[in-house]
């Protein structure tokens, strides 16, 4: 019902920017709360940001000053603009779609911030 594919990850230096994209297919996208999560090695997966079907956003404390989540329902795509990246942002970033009791996950995209 909802398939998610992330892209846009890569290797960047501290202070640089990256824009992640999550391409969704399926009829549920317009109704789903979409989110970006990340998981660093040896750590729990954590919420980065989320956006509801009505475009209400929520950010983790570490993300609110630097990251921006957005969605384009006509393109069935959700974005995460990441600015001023820090080494501690290094993680696999996952796209999530939540609808009712259902959760859908993408395969993840690696973001590495290093000199």
N, C-alpha and C positions, 0 to 999 in steps of 0.2 A: 504493500500500500504506500510505502514511502521508502525510496532508495536514495541514499546520500553518498556523494562522492566529493571529497575535499581535494583542493589543489592550492598551489601558491606557496607552499613551504619551501624552505631552502636554508642556505647558510648565509648569514649576514653578520656584519660587525656591530658591536655595541653602538647605540645611537641611531642606527639605521631603521628603516621602516619596511614593513611587509604587509601585503594584503592577501588574506586567505579567502578563498571562495568555496562555497558548498553548493553544488548543483544537485537539485532534488528532482526526482521523478515520482509521480504518483499523485493521486487526487487529494491527498490530505494536506499538502503543503500550506495552502491558504488558511487552514484551520489550526495548524500546529504552532505551538510555541517552539521556536528554534533556539538552539544554544550552541555555544562553543565551550568545550571542555579541554583540559590539557592534563597530561600525565607525564611527569618526569620519571626517570629511572629510579626504582625503589620507592616511589611515592604514590599516594592515592590519586585517583583522578579527581580533578577539582573543576568547579564551574569557573569559567572566565567571564562570560556574558550571556545574556539571554534576551530574546525579543519575542513578545507575544504576537498573536495574529493581528492585534490592533496597534502594533508597533510600540508597545510599552517596553522599555529596556531596563535591564538590571545588570549591574557590574560587580564583580569582585573588587575589593578594595585596591588590590594591586593593579587593576585594569582601568579604573574609572577615569584617571587623568590621562591615560595614554592610548587606550583602545576604544574603538567605536564599532558597534555591531549595527548592521542594517540588513534590510531585506527588500527584494524586488519580487513581488508576488507574480507579476506578469512573466518574469523570467524564471521563476521558481528557484531563486538563488538567494543565499544569505552570505553576507560578507563579514569579515573581521579585519578592520584596518588597525594595524599595530604600529605605533610610533614609539620612538625613543626606546628601542628594544634593549634589554639588559641580558647579561648571561643567564640570570636566573629565570628568564622566560623560555629557556631551552626545554623543549618537551615535544611530545607528539600531541598535536591538536586534533580533536575530534569534533565533528559536527553531530548534533543531536536534534532529533525532532520528537516532540512529545505531544501526543493527542490522546485525550481521555486517560486510560490506564496503559497506553502503549508507548513504548520508546523505541526509536530507531536510531541507529548509529552508522556513521561512515567508517571507512577503513583507517582514517587518520592520515595526517601529513606532518612530516618532521620539520620542526623549526629549531635551528641551531644558531645561537648567538655567541660568537666567539671571535677573538682577535687572531 
